Every structure is written in C-alpha cells, then in structure tokens.
C-alpha cells in the first residue's frame, strides 16, 4: 500500500486537526486484520505486516502529528511527491525534497533533516551516507508530518499567535 505524505493535511485517512477519537478510528483502519501485530496499541500506533509503523500524536484532543517508521518490506511505501522516503538513500531524499522546498539539517542532530515549510521531519540514528550496508544510517528510519507550529519554540508560538489574531 502507498502512503502519500500531504503536508500539512496528513497522510491517508489521518488528517491533522481531527479529533483523537477520529484519529484512533482512522489509525485502526490502517491495520491489516489478516496479520494484526501484538505490538499494536489502539489510539497510539499500529505495525503493518511490512514492518511499517504508523503512530499518531494528539494534544488537547486533536491530531497534531503522524509518524511513520521504515518498513522492512517494500509492500508498503511512504511517498512525498513521488519520492519513496524509505527506499531512497537519505542523501537522495534530502536532494529530491530540496527540489520542492527548503530542507535543512537539524541543528541538534546532523543525521536528521527538517523541511520547516512543509512540517516534515526525517530522522535516522546516525549518518552513514557512503555505506549502503549500514541501513540504519544510510536510510531514514522515520518521517514525521505535523501541524503548523509543531516545531515552534515558545517565543515562535507566541509570535505565531500574535500574527493570527
């Protein structure tokens, strides 16, 4: 199954801003009932047979972010504008996403990148850009799609509130 990242709206049936109850039902709809994982946590995360992890983050009863973890099988793909964010090397993902929007290295973690205008964040535990056999560092391990302002510092959040008033 293909999961298209559509920032800042969401991915699949998971829509940023939906209620926690609706998000839980949407998350549940992404389970493969023929192969339910013992690791699934209703209302939190599911694991598909491919190994793809889908996790929801709700605050004040609203879906604020969706995180997807790299599958071990290619039966599920996570795409952003046709770019398979888990099958392509991390360096290639950064280059291709950079064709659409600014993407910057995370100030606190040189192995991770953020596309702030899209509210997308790409993470891996360490960088191993020249070592394809070192999968955890060569490919991204997770991608997070979030609501506007998700990454704001308290000062940025206050400024955002002031501008929206």
Secondary structure, 3 states (H helix, E strand, C coil): CEEEEECCCEECCEECCCEHHHHHHHHHHCCCCCCCCCCCECCCEEECCCCCEEEEEEECCEEEEEEEECCCCCCCEEEECCEECCCCCHHHHHHHHCCCCCCEEECCEEEEEEECCCCEEEECCCCCCCCCCCHHHHCCCEEEEECCCCCCCHHHHHHHHHHHC
